[in-house]
Each structure stands twice: as C-alpha cells, then as structure tokens.
Amino acid sequence: MDPQEETRKAPAVETIPCRLCEGGVMRRAAIKPYNVNVGIALVVVGVLCLFAGVLSLIGLIMLLTGGYLIIAKKDVWLCDRCSAMVERL
C-alpha cells in the first residue's frame, strides 16, 4: 500500500439522517458553547484590573479566559426539523 494513500482523508459528509425525528436531515454547524456576555464581562474587568495596577495577575487571567469564552466554537450536527444537536467527532 502506498504511504500517500494512508494519509488521504475520506470525503467530508455534508448531511446525515436524524435518528430522533426520523424525517429530518442533520447538517454541519458551529455553535458557541459558552456565554459570550460572561466572556465580555471578564475581558472588561480584566482590563480594569490591569490598568489599576492592583491584582494585575488576576486581571491577565480574567482577560485571557474572557477572550477564550468569546472566540470558542464547537462543531455539531444540527437537525433542520427537530433542532436536535449531536457533537461532531
């Protein structure tokens, strides 16, 4: 077997049938797994702590955590009929 054949990926599946509603089609989607408003609040409080000079280490940690909460995305399968979600692996 050729080594290049082993490294090739299978073609991506765009839709799968929904097992819950038996009539819908699940499509690939990306959702935000965390609350974006909490992430924004952490960024604001983190910046205020950094400018105050007091608790600058805690401010930096809050800033980084808030940034992650804002930009994080999770890949899921989403049914167009019953809105069921299944995590994509």
MMTF fields as JSON, N, C-alpha, C and O atoms, coordinates in Angstrom:
{
  "mmtfVersion": "1.0.0",
  "mmtfProducer": "UNKNOWN",
  "numBonds": 355,
  "numAtoms": 356,
  "numGroups": 89,
  "numChains": 1,
  "numModels": 1,
  "chainsPerModel": [1],
  "groupsPerChain": [89],
  "chainIdList": ["A"],
  "bondAtomList": [4, 2, 8, 6, 12, 10, 16, 14, 20, 18, 24, 22, 28, 26, 32, 30, 36, 34, 40, 38, 44, 42, 48, 46, 52, 50, 56, 54, 60, 58, 64, 62, 68, 66, 72, 70, 76, 74, 80, 78, 84, 82, 88, 86, 92, 90, 96, 94, 100, 98, 104, 102, 108, 106, 112, 110, 116, 114, 120, 118, 124, 122, 128, 126, 132, 130, 136, 134, 140, 138, 144, 142, 148, 146, 152, 150, 156, 154, 160, 158, 164, 162, 168, 166, 172, 170, 176, 174, 180, 178, 184, 182, 188, 186, 192, 190, 196, 194, 200, 198, 204, 202, 208, 206, 212, 210, 216, 214, 220, 218, 224, 222, 228, 226, 232, 230, 236, 234, 240, 238, 244, 242, 248, 246, 252, 250, 256, 254, 260, 258, 264, 262, 268, 266, 272, 270, 276, 274, 280, 278, 284, 282, 288, 286, 292, 290, 296, 294, 300, 298, 304, 302, 308, 306, 312, 310, 316, 314, 320, 318, 324, 322, 328, 326, 332, 330, 336, 334, 340, 338, 344, 342, 348, 346, 352, 350],
  "bondOrderList": [1, 1, 1, 1, 1, 1, 1, 1, 1, 1, 1, 1, 1, 1, 1, 1, 1, 1, 1, 1, 1, 1, 1, 1, 1, 1, 1, 1, 1, 1, 1, 1, 1, 1, 1, 1, 1, 1, 1, 1, 1, 1, 1, 1, 1, 1, 1, 1, 1, 1, 1, 1, 1, 1, 1, 1, 1, 1, 1, 1, 1, 1, 1, 1, 1, 1, 1, 1, 1, 1, 1, 1, 1, 1, 1, 1, 1, 1, 1, 1, 1, 1, 1, 1, 1, 1, 1, 1],
  "groupList": [{"groupName": "MET", "atomNameList": ["N", "CA", "C", "O"], "elementList": ["N", "C", "C", "O"], "formalChargeList": [0, 0, 0, 0], "bondAtomList": [1, 0, 2, 1, 3, 2], "bondOrderList": [1, 1, 2], "singleLetterCode": "M", "chemCompType": "L-PEPTIDE LINKING"}, {"groupName": "ASP", "atomNameList": ["N", "CA", "C", "O"], "elementList": ["N", "C", "C", "O"], "formalChargeList": [0, 0, 0, 0], "bondAtomList": [1, 0, 2, 1, 3, 2], "bondOrderList": [1, 1, 2], "singleLetterCode": "D", "chemCompType": "L-PEPTIDE LINKING"}, {"groupName": "PRO", "atomNameList": ["N", "CA", "C", "O"], "elementList": ["N", "C", "C", "O"], "formalChargeList": [0, 0, 0, 0], "bondAtomList": [1, 0, 2, 1, 3, 2], "bondOrderList": [1, 1, 2], "singleLetterCode": "P", "chemCompType": "L-PEPTIDE LINKING"}, {"groupName": "GLN", "atomNameList": ["N", "CA", "C", "O"], "elementList": ["N", "C", "C", "O"], "formalChargeList": [0, 0, 0, 0], "bondAtomList": [1, 0, 2, 1, 3, 2], "bondOrderList": [1, 1, 2], "singleLetterCode": "Q", "chemCompType": "L-PEPTIDE LINKING"}, {"groupName": "GLU", "atomNameList": ["N", "CA", "C", "O"], "elementList": ["N", "C", "C", "O"], "formalChargeList": [0, 0, 0, 0], "bondAtomList": [1, 0, 2, 1, 3, 2], "bondOrderList": [1, 1, 2], "singleLetterCode": "E", "chemCompType": "L-PEPTIDE LINKING"}, {"groupName": "THR", "atomNameList": ["N", "CA", "C", "O"], "elementList": ["N", "C", "C", "O"], "formalChargeList": [0, 0, 0, 0], "bondAtomList": [1, 0, 2, 1, 3, 2], "bondOrderList": [1, 1, 2], "singleLetterCode": "T", "chemCompType": "L-PEPTIDE LINKING"}, {"groupName": "ARG", "atomNameList": ["N", "CA", "C", "O"], "elementList": ["N", "C", "C", "O"], "formalChargeList": [0, 0, 0, 0], "bondAtomList": [1, 0, 2, 1, 3, 2], "bondOrderList": [1, 1, 2], "singleLetterCode": "R", "chemCompType": "L-PEPTIDE LINKING"}, {"groupName": "LYS", "atomNameList": ["N", "CA", "C", "O"], "elementList": ["N", "C", "C", "O"], "formalChargeList": [0, 0, 0, 0], "bondAtomList": [1, 0, 2, 1, 3, 2], "bondOrderList": [1, 1, 2], "singleLetterCode": "K", "chemCompType": "L-PEPTIDE LINKING"}, {"groupName": "ALA", "atomNameList": ["N", "CA", "C", "O"], "elementList": ["N", "C", "C", "O"], "formalChargeList": [0, 0, 0, 0], "bondAtomList": [1, 0, 2, 1, 3, 2], "bondOrderList": [1, 1, 2], "singleLetterCode": "A", "chemCompType": "L-PEPTIDE LINKING"}, {"groupName": "VAL", "atomNameList": ["N", "CA", "C", "O"], "elementList": ["N", "C", "C", "O"], "formalChargeList": [0, 0, 0, 0], "bondAtomList": [1, 0, 2, 1, 3, 2], "bondOrderList": [1, 1, 2], "singleLetterCode": "V", "chemCompType": "L-PEPTIDE LINKING"}, {"groupName": "ILE", "atomNameList": ["N", "CA", "C", "O"], "elementList": ["N", "C", "C", "O"], "formalChargeList": [0, 0, 0, 0], "bondAtomList": [1, 0, 2, 1, 3, 2], "bondOrderList": [1, 1, 2], "singleLetterCode": "I", "chemCompType": "L-PEPTIDE LINKING"}, {"groupName": "CYS", "atomNameList": ["N", "CA", "C", "O"], "elementList": ["N", "C", "C", "O"], "formalChargeList": [0, 0, 0, 0], "bondAtomList": [1, 0, 2, 1, 3, 2], "bondOrderList": [1, 1, 2], "singleLetterCode": "C", "chemCompType": "L-PEPTIDE LINKING"}, {"groupName": "LEU", "atomNameList": ["N", "CA", "C", "O"], "elementList": ["N", "C", "C", "O"], "formalChargeList": [0, 0, 0, 0], "bondAtomList": [1, 0, 2, 1, 3, 2], "bondOrderList": [1, 1, 2], "singleLetterCode": "L", "chemCompType": "L-PEPTIDE LINKING"}, {"groupName": "GLY", "atomNameList": ["N", "CA", "C", "O"], "elementList": ["N", "C", "C", "O"], "formalChargeList": [0, 0, 0, 0], "bondAtomList": [1, 0, 2, 1, 3, 2], "bondOrderList": [1, 1, 2], "singleLetterCode": "G", "chemCompType": "PEPTIDE LINKING"}, {"groupName": "TYR", "atomNameList": ["N", "CA", "C", "O"], "elementList": ["N", "C", "C", "O"], "formalChargeList": [0, 0, 0, 0], "bondAtomList": [1, 0, 2, 1, 3, 2], "bondOrderList": [1, 1, 2], "singleLetterCode": "Y", "chemCompType": "L-PEPTIDE LINKING"}, {"groupName": "ASN", "atomNameList": ["N", "CA", "C", "O"], "elementList": ["N", "C", "C", "O"], "formalChargeList": [0, 0, 0, 0], "bondAtomList": [1, 0, 2, 1, 3, 2], "bondOrderList": [1, 1, 2], "singleLetterCode": "N", "chemCompType": "L-PEPTIDE LINKING"}, {"groupName": "PHE", "atomNameList": ["N", "CA", "C", "O"], "elementList": ["N", "C", "C", "O"], "formalChargeList": [0, 0, 0, 0], "bondAtomList": [1, 0, 2, 1, 3, 2], "bondOrderList": [1, 1, 2], "singleLetterCode": "F", "chemCompType": "L-PEPTIDE LINKING"}, {"groupName": "SER", "atomNameList": ["N", "CA", "C", "O"], "elementList": ["N", "C", "C", "O"], "formalChargeList": [0, 0, 0, 0], "bondAtomList": [1, 0, 2, 1, 3, 2], "bondOrderList": [1, 1, 2], "singleLetterCode": "S", "chemCompType": "L-PEPTIDE LINKING"}, {"groupName": "TRP", "atomNameList": ["N", "CA", "C", "O"], "elementList": ["N", "C", "C", "O"], "formalChargeList": [0, 0, 0, 0], "bondAtomList": [1, 0, 2, 1, 3, 2], "bondOrderList": [1, 1, 2], "singleLetterCode": "W", "chemCompType": "L-PEPTIDE LINKING"}],
  "groupTypeList": [0, 1, 2, 3, 4, 4, 5, 6, 7, 8, 2, 8, 9, 4, 5, 10, 2, 11, 6, 12, 11, 4, 13, 13, 9, 0, 6, 6, 8, 8, 10, 7, 2, 14, 15, 9, 15, 9, 13, 10, 8, 12, 9, 9, 9, 13, 9, 12, 11, 12, 16, 8, 13, 9, 12, 17, 12, 10, 13, 12, 10, 0, 12, 12, 5, 13, 13, 14, 12, 10, 10, 8, 7, 7, 1, 9, 18, 12, 11, 1, 6, 11, 17, 8, 0, 9, 4, 6, 12],
  "groupIdList": [1, 2, 3, 4, 5, 6, 7, 8, 9, 10, 11, 12, 13, 14, 15, 16, 17, 18, 19, 20, 21, 22, 23, 24, 25, 26, 27, 28, 29, 30, 31, 32, 33, 34, 35, 36, 37, 38, 39, 40, 41, 42, 43, 44, 45, 46, 47, 48, 49, 50, 51, 52, 53, 54, 55, 56, 57, 58, 59, 60, 61, 62, 63, 64, 65, 66, 67, 68, 69, 70, 71, 72, 73, 74, 75, 76, 77, 78, 79, 80, 81, 82, 83, 84, 85, 86, 87, 88, 89],
  "secStructList": [7, 7, 2, 2, 2, 2, 2, 7, 7, 7, 7, 7, 7, 7, 3, 3, 3, 7, 6, 6, 6, 1, 1, 7, 3, 3, 3, 3, 3, 3, 3, 7, 7, 1, 7, 2, 2, 2, 2, 2, 2, 2, 2, 2, 2, 2, 2, 2, 2, 2, 2, 2, 7, 6, 6, 2, 2, 2, 2, 2, 2, 2, 2, 2, 2, 2, 2, 2, 2, 2, 2, 7, 7, 3, 3, 3, 3, 3, 3, 6, 6, 6, 7, 7, 3, 3, 3, 7, 7],
  "xCoordList": [0.844, 0.0, 0.889, 1.878, 0.526, 1.278, 1.105, -0.023, 2.182, 2.05, 1.153, 0.531, 1.082, 0.229, -1.246, -2.058, -1.603, -2.992, -3.45, -4.621, -2.546, -2.898, -3.195, -4.014, -2.537, -2.707, -3.886, -4.25, -4.486, -5.625, -6.84, -7.096, -7.583, -8.784, -9.979, -10.014, -10.951, -12.202, -12.956, -12.79, -13.776, -14.537, -15.484, -16.068, -15.623, -16.467, -17.941, -18.391, -18.671, -20.097, -20.811, -20.561, -21.694, -22.389, -23.669, -24.006, -24.39, -25.64, -25.746, -25.173, -26.5, -26.814, -28.287, -28.83, -28.945, -30.346, -30.463, -29.614, -31.509, -31.741, -32.406, -33.405, -31.852, -32.409, -33.525, -34.277, -33.65, -34.654, -36.027, -37.036, -36.076, -37.374, -37.701, -38.808, -36.76, -36.954, -37.315, -37.601, -37.307, -37.625, -36.737, -36.726, -35.992, -35.156, -33.764, -33.367, -33.05, -31.682, -30.785, -31.068, -29.708, -28.76, -27.656, -27.063, -27.398, -26.363, -25.264, -25.483, -24.08, -22.95, -23.163, -23.606, -22.842, -22.976, -21.914, -21.354, -21.645, -20.723, -21.485, -22.099, -21.45, -22.157, -21.167, -20.03, -21.601, -20.792, -21.186, -22.335, -20.26, -20.608, -20.693, -21.231, -20.175, -20.139, -20.912, -21.189, -21.256, -21.99, -21.038, -20.065, -21.319, -20.45, -20.502, -19.494, -21.649, -21.765, -20.847, -20.278, -20.701, -19.778, -18.342, -17.537, -18.025, -16.691, -16.381, -15.273, -17.357, -17.155, -16.967, -16.113, -17.749, -17.627, -16.245, -15.634, -15.753, -14.425, -13.333, -12.365, -13.481, -12.484, -12.475, -11.41, -13.653, -13.737, -13.147, -12.348, -13.527, -12.996, -11.494, -10.755, -11.035, -9.603, -8.812, -7.733, -9.344, -8.656, -8.634, -7.626, -9.733, -9.772, -8.764, -8.112, -8.622, -7.632, -6.207, -5.339, -5.967, -4.624, -4.293, -3.17, -5.251, -4.995, -4.855, -4.116, -5.552, -5.46, -4.104, -3.672, -3.442, -2.135, -2.223, -1.243, -3.36, -3.572, -4.175, -5.033, -3.743, -4.249, -4.013, -4.885, -2.851, -2.586, -2.522, -2.893, -2.066, -2.03, -3.451, -3.746, -4.316, -5.714, -6.386, -7.186, -6.067, -6.613, -6.198, -7.006, -4.952, -4.463, -5.17, -5.547, -5.344, -6.039, -7.484, -7.999, -8.139, -9.525, -9.609, -10.54, -8.653, -8.624, -8.484, -9.207, -7.564, -7.353, -8.556, -8.955, -9.127, -10.294, -11.483, -12.185, -11.714, -12.811, -12.628, -13.594, -11.406, -11.134, -11.428, -11.972, -11.068, -11.364, -12.867, -13.362, -13.599, -15.051, -15.728, -16.749, -15.166, -15.757, -15.516, -16.424, -14.308, -13.97, -14.167, -14.065, -14.445, -14.573, -15.785, -16.844, -15.623, -16.714, -16.678, -15.629, -17.842, -17.96, -18.677, -19.715, -18.124, -18.728, -19.787, -19.524, -20.981, -22.095, -22.846, -22.687, -23.67, -24.674, -25.984, -26.341, -26.71, -27.942, -29.058, -28.951, -30.152, -31.284, -32.11, -32.401, -32.484, -33.27, -34.751, -35.497, -35.182, -36.598, -36.894, -37.807, -36.136, -36.429, -35.401, -35.537, -34.394, -33.344, -32.514, -31.948, -32.435, -31.579, -30.117, -29.798, -29.228, -27.808, -27.021, -27.299, -26.029, -25.127, -23.715, -23.451, -22.802, -21.426, -20.74, -20.845, -20.028, -19.251, -17.907, -17.285, -17.464, -16.168, -15.162, -14.011],
  "yCoordList": [-1.177, 0.0, 1.24, 1.313, 2.184, 3.418, 4.296, 4.446, 4.885, 5.723, 6.94, 7.416, 7.446, 8.601, 8.239, 9.079, 7.002, 6.576, 6.51, 6.752, 6.187, 6.079, 7.44, 7.54, 8.49, 9.811, 10.577, 11.625, 10.094, 10.793, 10.684, 9.645, 11.786, 11.799, 11.372, 11.567, 10.787, 10.442, 11.734, 12.727, 11.737, 12.956, 13.307, 12.428, 14.602, 15.073, 14.833, 15.058, 14.379, 14.148, 15.452, 16.04, 15.918, 17.186, 17.022, 17.899, 15.925, 15.705, 14.252, 13.355, 14.037, 12.689, 12.671, 13.716, 11.518, 11.473, 11.589, 11.083, 12.251, 12.414, 11.155, 10.693, 10.598, 9.385, 9.694, 8.794, 10.933, 11.281, 11.544, 11.076, 12.286, 12.628, 11.794, 11.886, 10.989, 10.043, 10.686, 9.974, 12.009, 12.62, 13.795, 14.277, 14.256, 15.425, 15.063, 13.898, 16.096, 15.939, 16.775, 17.945, 16.171, 16.887, 17.469, 16.783, 18.751, 19.464, 19.903, 20.054, 20.101, 20.553, 22.008, 22.832, 22.315, 23.676, 23.917, 22.975, 25.185, 25.58, 26.473, 27.457, 26.135, 26.918, 27.441, 26.976, 28.406, 28.911, 28.139, 28.227, 27.384, 26.558, 27.336, 26.826, 28.552, 29.337, 30.632, 31.036, 31.276, 32.526, 33.657, 33.921, 34.318, 35.384, 36.589, 37.277, 36.862, 38.012, 37.863, 38.849, 36.659, 36.424, 36.67, 37.229, 36.254, 36.491, 37.968, 38.403, 38.747, 40.194, 40.831, 41.702, 40.41, 40.952, 40.631, 41.484, 39.417, 39.054, 39.886, 40.275, 40.158, 40.974, 42.395, 42.962, 42.962, 44.328, 44.41, 45.304, 43.492, 43.502, 43.228, 43.817, 42.346, 42.068, 43.284, 43.548, 44.032, 45.253, 46.292, 46.971, 46.422, 47.375, 46.994, 47.872, 45.719, 45.272, 45.545, 45.909, 45.371, 45.637, 47.123, 47.484, 47.995, 49.434, 49.944, 50.896, 49.324, 49.751, 49.396, 50.021, 48.407, 48.011, 47.063, 46.4, 46.991, 46.085, 44.809, 44.867, 43.69, 42.395, 42.193, 41.687, 42.586, 42.504, 41.058, 40.792, 40.127, 38.726, 38.181, 37.472, 38.514, 38.083, 38.74, 38.105, 39.998, 40.702, 40.047, 39.93, 39.621, 38.952, 37.613, 37.268, 36.865, 35.576, 35.788, 35.045, 36.806, 37.094, 37.518, 37.131, 38.302, 38.762, 37.589, 37.509, 36.686, 35.526, 34.576, 34.06, 34.35, 33.472, 34.064, 33.349, 35.347, 36.014, 35.963, 35.755, 36.15, 36.063, 34.679, 34.539, 33.658, 32.293, 32.047, 31.434, 32.521, 32.327, 33.008, 32.528, 34.118, 34.856, 34.143, 34.066, 33.617, 33.081, 31.575, 31.061, 30.852, 29.391, 28.985, 29.606, 27.934, 27.371, 25.853, 25.252, 25.255, 23.804, 23.299, 23.838, 22.261, 21.687, 20.663, 19.766, 20.8, 19.906, 19.557, 20.202, 18.515, 18.206, 18.794, 18.571, 19.541, 20.201, 19.787, 19.965, 19.224, 18.773, 19.984, 20.861, 20.029, 21.157, 21.034, 22.003, 19.875, 19.671, 19.749, 20.466, 19.022, 18.974, 19.748, 19.812, 20.326, 21.127, 20.33, 20.906, 19.015, 18.187, 18.455, 18.705, 18.398, 18.617, 17.4, 16.826, 17.018, 15.932, 16.433, 17.04, 16.182, 16.639, 15.909, 14.69, 16.682, 16.063, 15.642, 16.368, 14.473, 13.965, 14.017, 13.628],
  "zCoordList": [0.0, 0.0, 0.0, 0.728, -0.808, -0.95, 0.3, 0.77, 0.858, 2.054, 1.852, 2.802, 0.622, 0.365, 0.481, 0.869, 0.151, 0.252, 1.701, 1.991, 2.607, 4.018, 4.633, 5.546, 4.144, 4.739, 4.153, 4.686, 3.087, 2.493, 3.403, 4.011, 3.48, 4.3, 3.464, 2.249, 4.139, 3.476, 3.163, 3.872, 2.12, 1.81, 2.952, 3.586, 3.203, 4.303, 3.984, 2.861, 4.978, 4.834, 5.159, 6.212, 4.282, 4.493, 5.297, 6.094, 5.11, 5.829, 6.264, 5.645, 7.355, 7.809, 8.213, 8.573, 8.163, 8.585, 10.108, 10.842, 10.569, 12.003, 12.538, 11.986, 13.617, 14.216, 15.205, 15.578, 15.633, 16.631, 16.024, 16.551, 14.923, 14.35, 13.112, 12.58, 12.653, 11.548, 10.206, 9.243, 10.127, 8.846, 8.517, 7.385, 9.502, 9.305, 8.815, 8.782, 8.442, 7.962, 8.869, 9.127, 9.347, 10.196, 9.329, 8.497, 9.546, 8.798, 9.757, 10.959, 9.194, 9.991, 10.409, 9.609, 11.672, 12.18, 13.242, 13.803, 13.511, 14.577, 15.542, 15.128, 16.828, 17.838, 18.861, 18.933, 19.649, 20.75, 22.005, 22.438, 22.6, 23.756, 25.07, 26.053, 25.098, 26.326, 26.133, 25.004, 27.233, 27.206, 26.819, 27.525, 25.709, 25.219, 26.149, 26.312, 26.762, 27.664, 28.882, 29.35, 29.39, 30.504, 30.046, 30.79, 28.828, 28.288, 28.151, 28.464, 27.683, 27.548, 28.92, 29.083, 29.904, 31.257, 31.837, 32.481, 31.615, 32.116, 31.452, 32.106, 30.168, 29.469, 30.036, 30.279, 30.243, 30.77, 32.172, 32.453, 33.053, 34.42, 34.41, 35.199, 33.53, 33.427, 32.995, 33.525, 32.028, 31.578, 32.69, 32.883, 33.421, 34.542, 35.615, 36.179, 35.907, 36.901, 36.417, 37.211, 35.118, 34.587, 34.66, 35.013, 34.333, 34.384, 35.809, 36.059, 36.733, 38.124, 38.73, 39.699, 38.171, 38.682, 39.857, 40.196, 40.469, 41.583, 41.008, 40.127, 41.49, 41.022, 39.522, 38.816, 39.049, 37.616, 37.118, 35.975, 37.942, 37.528, 37.369, 36.408, 38.31, 38.215, 37.013, 36.327, 36.756, 35.594, 34.288, 33.367, 34.199, 32.99, 32.785, 31.666, 33.871, 33.782, 33.344, 32.508, 33.909, 33.524, 32.062, 31.356, 31.61, 30.226, 29.264, 28.272, 29.551, 28.677, 28.695, 27.651, 29.868, 29.972, 29.231, 28.515, 29.392, 28.688, 27.177, 26.444, 26.708, 25.276, 24.732, 23.637, 25.495, 25.054, 25.003, 24.057, 26.012, 26.025, 24.839, 24.345, 24.385, 23.269, 21.945, 21.118, 21.724, 20.398, 20.249, 19.135, 21.331, 21.254, 20.43, 20.519, 19.624, 18.832, 18.95, 19.182, 18.785, 18.876, 17.633, 17.248, 17.003, 15.805, 16.197, 16.998, 15.633, 15.946, 14.667, 13.631, 14.772, 13.76, 14.27, 15.426, 13.436, 13.832, 12.892, 11.678, 13.458, 12.658, 12.231, 13.044, 10.961, 10.466, 10.809, 10.668, 11.25, 11.558, 13.06, 13.468, 13.886, 15.331, 16.162, 17.383, 15.546, 16.211, 17.21, 18.139, 17.033, 17.884, 17.514, 16.351, 18.525, 18.292, 18.759, 19.812, 17.953, 18.281, 18.019, 16.98, 18.959, 18.804, 17.663, 17.534, 16.828, 15.751, 16.299, 17.075, 15.895, 16.341, 15.239, 15.435]
}
